[in-house]
Structures are given as structure tokens and as C-alpha cells.
Amino acid sequence: MISPTEILVTGASGFLGHGLIKHLSRNSSFNILALARTSNVNFPDNVTLSLVPGDDIFTGELPLRKGQVVVHLAARAHVTSETCSVPLDLFRSVNVDGALNVARQALSVGVKRFIFISSIGVNGSNTHGTAFTEQSPPLPHADYALSKLEAEQGLWDLFKGSDVELVVIRPPLVYAGHAPGNFARLLRLVASKAPLPFAAIENKRSMVALENLVDFISLCIDHPAAADELFLISDGADVSTADIIRHLRAGMNLKNYLFPFPELLMRYGASVFGKQTAYMQLCGSLCIDSSKARNLLGWFPKLTPEEALRKAGQNYQKSAALRP
């Protein structure tokens, strides 16, 4: 009889962490240890919760054991109003030092595999005709993305020549009806029923549904061919901002209310009001070639973007109806 694979997940109480734990808990061949900062989290009964010892950068002793698989999700992200005078220092402290502290302990006890969730921001914030691949040079434009690149580099150096297998995954925006950050703001905008000026925007964006990403991470836990590989992952089909809004509103049972507006004027307005980043996120393109995951691991997304976006809109409406 084959012993179950023991998996330790850091950042287990976060959006991605909680979704991954729920997905993994359905597999009886996994023993799951969720590492979180608070016990006020509802996990399935077959998941063991362990509180993070020490501080934000994992200086305390972790419940690691030989042969485990570690999925490191804990990170500093979704900072909408930065108060630190040097934000990069905070990103490096949590995202680089924290990841390497976990990795050093993992190496010392002899874990089997270390899966690190990075970001497509490592490659850049937009594409111009050519999709990002695993061979694309890193070109981070934000502190968060730079810290993720530095963490990747530190992990490759640390595990080089060891028996620990490293898997690095760079997802784009991860979405669901309860997603945080930029997608949460988009959901609120779409649900407002306000007419939106994106009908003529013909951009293309790669995203990844929460369901698809956790399914891919689960595959990487024990797939032999995933060892020591980097993967760029997405839903496999790109969508425009107009498509995203249409599918979300279809899930919300709302009329579309999209109208065309000159892109040049939107770009000018974004420049005047200091909203260039928001403009690029809404109107720019960011495309990913995720064919390596299909060709090497035989992975295909469970949901299409249309299915996942409609589901996200539907779930957002359901949760909104329950709010006071």
C-alpha cells in the first residue's frame, strides 16, 4: 500500500491557499497540513491546521518532515495604499527572506519537492504581439514582481545540487467570485450596472481561474516531469476587457451596458489623473503561452474563461445577496 503524500501549504488562509486546501482535501492520497496565522479559518475536517511560529518571515521552527511536499503561497501582495517609504524593503522581507527561510528549513529536513508560486509580473506587465513563454527574459516593473524574481533566483541557487525538487509557477491574475485586489474592484464595477466604455477595446489578456490554478498545482505535487521546472500557466485562451465584462454580467444576469469610447482619450485621461497602471490593466494586453504545461504534463484547464467568468459573476451575486 502506497503511503499518502504529506503536503504542507503556507499562506493557507489566503484566497489561493484556502482554495488549494479545499481542492487537495478531496484527494484521499494526500495528507494536508495547513500553515496559517490564525485559527479562525474553516478548513475541511481532514486538514490539520498549524499556526505559523515566529514572525512574518518564518524565523520560527516549521512542522516540516522528510519526504513532504511544500507549497509556498505566503506572500505580501494586494497592497492598495502603501504607507512604507521604501515598499520594496517590505516586499523583499516577506517574499524573498520569508520564502528562503522556509526553503532552508525544507532543505535541512529533506523534503521531496518545493513548489513556489511566483507571478507573471516577473516577465513584465504587458505584451506587444508576442506572448510570454518560459524562455522570455524577466522584466519586472513593480516591487512585488521584483521580489518574486529575487525569490525565484534564491530558490534555484539554494536547491541546486540537492535532492529537493523545485517547481516554480508564474500565474497571471487569479480570479473567482471572491477574489481580492484588482478583480474584486472589477466585480464591484461590473455589478454596479453602470455603462462602461470598453466596447471598442480589442486587447487580449491571459488570466487563470482559481479552479484551474489549484488543479494545476495539485498536478505538480507528484507529477515526475514537473521536477525542477518553471511553468507559465493560464486558462489557455485570452479574453478582451469587453469579453470579461460580458461574461461576468451574464453570470450576474445583468444587461451588458458597454459602449465605445476613443482609446486615445482614455489613455490621455489616465495620464492626467495618474492612473496609467489602471489603464494598462484594463486596456493593455498581457498574453501567456501556457503550452508547456499541456505538452510536458498533459494538463488542460477544467474551465474555459467563459465558464469561469460566468461562474465568478454568479457567485459574486450570490454572496452580495447574503451581505447586509
LUMDREN-118807 format. One record per residue (C-alpha): residue in three letters; y, x, z. Coordinates in steps of 0.02 Angstrom, whole numbers. Layout:
<sites>
{Ala {Y X Z}} ...
</sites>
This chain:
<sites>
{Met {0 0 0}} {Ile {170 69 -50}} {Ser {296 82 92}} {Pro {459 -13 68}} {Thr {610 87 11}} {Glu {736 107 152}} {Ile {916 86 94}} {Leu {1075 123 190}} {Val {1232 40 123}} {Thr {1403 98 182}} {Gly {1551 -19 165}} {Ala {1430 -162 190}} {Ser {1560 -287 249}} {Gly {1669 -269 94}} {Phe {1672 -375 -63}} {Leu {1548 -268 -159}} {Gly {1448 -215 -7}} {His {1415 -392 53}} {Gly {1367 -446 -123}} {Leu {1249 -298 -142}} {Ile {1165 -330 26}} {Lys {1134 -512 -17}} {His {1058 -460 -183}} {Leu {948 -323 -109}} {Ser {887 -436 32}} {Arg {794 -543 -95}} {Asn {680 -395 -136}} {Ser {539 -380 -10}} {Ser {508 -199 -60}} {Phe {675 -146 17}} {Asn {716 -116 200}} {Ile {904 -129 213}} {Leu {1021 -52 340}} {Ala {1200 -115 327}} {Leu {1333 3 393}} {Ala {1492 -92 439}} {Arg {1642 -75 553}} {Thr {1623 -245 635}} {Ser {1479 -353 692}} {Asn {1574 -509 639}} {Val {1483 -514 472}} {Asn {1347 -633 416}} {Phe {1202 -542 336}} {Pro {1030 -609 291}} {Asp {904 -606 434}} {Asn {802 -467 355}} {Val {951 -347 355}} {Thr {983 -228 501}} {Leu {1166 -207 546}} {Ser {1228 -41 615}} {Leu {1409 -11 668}} {Val {1499 140 597}} {Pro {1509 277 728}} {Gly {1665 384 743}} {Asp {1817 358 632}} {Asp {1862 306 455}} {Ile {1792 466 379}} {Phe {1617 457 453}} {Thr {1625 602 575}} {Gly {1501 518 693}} {Glu {1313 531 677}} {Leu {1245 408 550}} {Pro {1074 321 554}} {Leu {1006 424 410}} {Arg {824 471 386}} {Lys {720 574 267}} {Gly {673 480 109}} {Gln {811 350 120}} {Val {921 295 -24}} {Val {1106 293 20}} {Val {1227 181 -74}} {His {1403 238 -30}} {Leu {1529 98 -58}} {Ala {1652 128 83}} {Ala {1823 173 13}} {Arg {2009 145 28}} {Ala {2067 28 -110}} {His {2168 -130 -146}} {Val {2324 -63 -61}} {Thr {2462 -181 -120}} {Ser {2606 -122 -9}} {Glu {2593 63 29}} {Thr {2680 120 190}} {Cys {2623 301 193}} {Ser {2747 429 124}} {Val {2603 527 45}} {Pro {2472 395 -7}} {Leu {2362 525 -92}} {Asp {2327 605 77}} {Leu {2256 441 144}} {Phe {2153 411 -13}} {Arg {2083 587 -2}} {Ser {2044 570 183}} {Val {1937 414 162}} {Asn {1875 426 -17}} {Val {1843 613 -27}} {Asp {1819 676 151}} {Gly {1728 518 204}} {Ala {1608 522 56}} {Leu {1571 707 81}} {Asn {1542 685 268}} {Val {1411 552 231}} {Ala {1336 660 95}} {Arg {1322 815 206}} {Gln {1226 716 336}} {Ala {1118 640 199}} {Leu {1079 814 132}} {Ser {1038 882 305}} {Val {906 748 340}} {Gly {835 748 163}} {Val {874 577 91}} {Lys {793 541 -78}} {Arg {943 477 -177}} {Phe {1131 459 -152}} {Ile {1218 326 -257}} {Phe {1406 342 -264}} {Ile {1515 201 -328}} {Ser {1666 277 -413}} {Ser {1792 195 -531}} {Ile {1829 188 -717}} {Gly {2004 240 -665}} {Val {1933 416 -663}} {Asn {1937 409 -853}} {Gly {2107 327 -864}} {Ser {2200 163 -853}} {Asn {2188 109 -1036}} {Thr {2107 146 -1203}} {His {2180 153 -1378}} {Gly {2046 109 -1504}} {Thr {1906 216 -1432}} {Ala {1802 155 -1285}} {Phe {1769 266 -1135}} {Thr {1596 343 -1125}} {Glu {1511 458 -1002}} {Gln {1571 604 -1110}} {Ser {1755 553 -1103}} {Pro {1863 679 -1009}} {Pro {1931 625 -840}} {Leu {2113 572 -843}} {Pro {2155 480 -681}} {His {2330 405 -672}} {Ala {2328 337 -494}} {Asp {2298 413 -322}} {Tyr {2145 305 -294}} {Ala {2065 362 -457}} {Leu {2108 544 -424}} {Ser {2024 534 -254}} {Lys {1869 460 -334}} {Leu {1862 601 -461}} {Glu {1878 731 -323}} {Ala {1739 645 -226}} {Glu {1626 647 -380}} {Gln {1658 833 -406}} {Gly {1625 871 -223}} {Leu {1461 773 -225}} {Trp {1396 860 -383}} {Asp {1435 1028 -303}} {Leu {1357 981 -137}} {Phe {1192 916 -206}} {Lys {1174 1047 -343}} {Gly {1007 1136 -324}} {Ser {948 1017 -187}} {Asp {810 886 -188}} {Val {935 744 -165}} {Glu {958 643 -324}} {Leu {1139 593 -359}} {Val {1188 439 -459}} {Val {1372 407 -497}} {Ile {1427 236 -561}} {Arg {1602 203 -629}} {Pro {1636 16 -641}} {Pro {1795 -65 -707}} {Leu {1871 -216 -620}} {Val {1734 -308 -524}} {Tyr {1760 -495 -520}} {Ala {1697 -655 -439}} {Gly {1775 -812 -367}} {His {1807 -724 -201}} {Ala {1860 -555 -270}} {Pro {2005 -464 -186}} {Gly {2151 -370 -263}} {Asn {2214 -399 -439}} {Phe {2081 -526 -484}} {Ala {2124 -631 -331}} {Arg {2305 -635 -388}} {Leu {2250 -684 -564}} {Leu {2142 -825 -494}} {Arg {2290 -894 -397}} {Leu {2399 -885 -553}} {Val {2269 -971 -661}} {Ala {2238 -1107 -531}} {Ser {2425 -1144 -519}} {Lys {2413 -1239 -684}} {Ala {2572 -1151 -742}} {Pro {2588 -1122 -930}} {Leu {2553 -938 -963}} {Pro {2624 -832 -1106}} {Phe {2467 -741 -1162}} {Ala {2405 -842 -1311}} {Ala {2456 -706 -1435}} {Ile {2392 -557 -1334}} {Glu {2246 -479 -1427}} {Asn {2196 -345 -1303}} {Lys {2018 -304 -1255}} {Arg {1962 -271 -1077}} {Ser {1793 -221 -1006}} {Met {1754 -294 -836}} {Val {1596 -316 -735}} {Ala {1541 -472 -641}} {Leu {1488 -444 -462}} {Glu {1316 -514 -504}} {Asn {1295 -389 -645}} {Leu {1354 -238 -546}} {Val {1242 -269 -395}} {Asp {1095 -295 -513}} {Phe {1130 -126 -595}} {Ile {1149 -37 -427}} {Ser {984 -113 -372}} {Leu {900 -43 -528}} {Cys {972 130 -493}} {Ile {894 133 -320}} {Asp {721 177 -382}} {His {727 199 -571}} {Pro {664 377 -606}} {Ala {779 402 -756}} {Ala {936 365 -654}} {Ala {920 527 -555}} {Asp {1067 646 -573}} {Glu {1155 535 -700}} {Leu {1330 463 -724}} {Phe {1347 285 -786}} {Leu {1494 185 -851}} {Ile {1450 3 -826}} {Ser {1519 -164 -886}} {Asp {1470 -339 -940}} {Gly {1435 -268 -1113}} {Ala {1564 -374 -1205}} {Asp {1753 -357 -1200}} {Val {1872 -502 -1174}} {Ser {2059 -528 -1200}} {Thr {2175 -587 -1063}} {Ala {2185 -754 -1153}} {Asp {1994 -766 -1153}} {Ile {1988 -727 -967}} {Ile {2113 -865 -927}} {Arg {2024 -990 -1040}} {His {1855 -960 -961}} {Leu {1924 -964 -784}} {Arg {2016 -1126 -816}} {Ala {1862 -1201 -898}} {Gly {1768 -1163 -736}} {Met {1909 -1244 -639}} {Asn {1908 -1398 -753}} {Leu {2091 -1364 -797}} {Lys {2179 -1376 -964}} {Asn {2217 -1209 -1045}} {Tyr {2409 -1211 -1048}} {Leu {2429 -1048 -1145}} {Phe {2575 -1018 -1262}} {Pro {2626 -868 -1370}} {Phe {2768 -755 -1315}} {Pro {2827 -596 -1402}} {Glu {2735 -447 -1327}} {Leu {2886 -336 -1358}} {Leu {2992 -445 -1243}} {Met {2857 -445 -1109}} {Arg {2848 -256 -1117}} {Tyr {3038 -243 -1104}} {Gly {3043 -363 -956}} {Ala {2906 -266 -867}} {Ser {3005 -106 -891}} {Val {3167 -182 -825}} {Phe {3084 -251 -669}} {Gly {2971 -102 -635}} {Lys {2811 -197 -674}} {Gln {2738 -81 -805}} {Thr {2571 -66 -714}} {Ala {2553 -255 -703}} {Tyr {2598 -270 -887}} {Met {2465 -144 -938}} {Gln {2334 -231 -831}} {Leu {2373 -398 -914}} {Cys {2415 -344 -1092}} {Gly {2338 -172 -1116}} {Ser {2161 -130 -1170}} {Leu {2027 -41 -1070}} {Cys {1858 -34 -1158}} {Ile {1696 42 -1095}} {Asp {1540 88 -1192}} {Ser {1400 49 -1069}} {Ser {1259 78 -1193}} {Lys {1189 224 -1090}} {Ala {1133 101 -955}} {Arg {1042 -1 -1087}} {Asn {966 145 -1181}} {Leu {913 252 -1032}} {Leu {869 121 -901}} {Gly {836 -33 -1008}} {Trp {968 -131 -912}} {Phe {1053 -286 -982}} {Pro {1185 -391 -893}} {Lys {1118 -551 -815}} {Leu {1277 -647 -857}} {Thr {1392 -644 -1007}} {Pro {1579 -631 -974}} {Glu {1600 -814 -1021}} {Glu {1464 -869 -899}} {Ala {1526 -758 -758}} {Leu {1709 -804 -779}} {Arg {1672 -989 -783}} {Lys {1567 -968 -627}} {Ala {1708 -872 -543}} {Gly {1832 -1009 -583}} {Gln {1713 -1143 -520}} {Asn {1678 -1050 -358}} {Tyr {1863 -1018 -329}} {Gln {1900 -1203 -346}} {Lys {1759 -1247 -226}} {Ser {1822 -1125 -95}} {Ala {2002 -1185 -119}} {Ala {1947 -1364 -88}} {Leu {1874 -1311 80}} {Arg {2032 -1222 137}} {Pro {2150 -1324 248}} 
</sites>
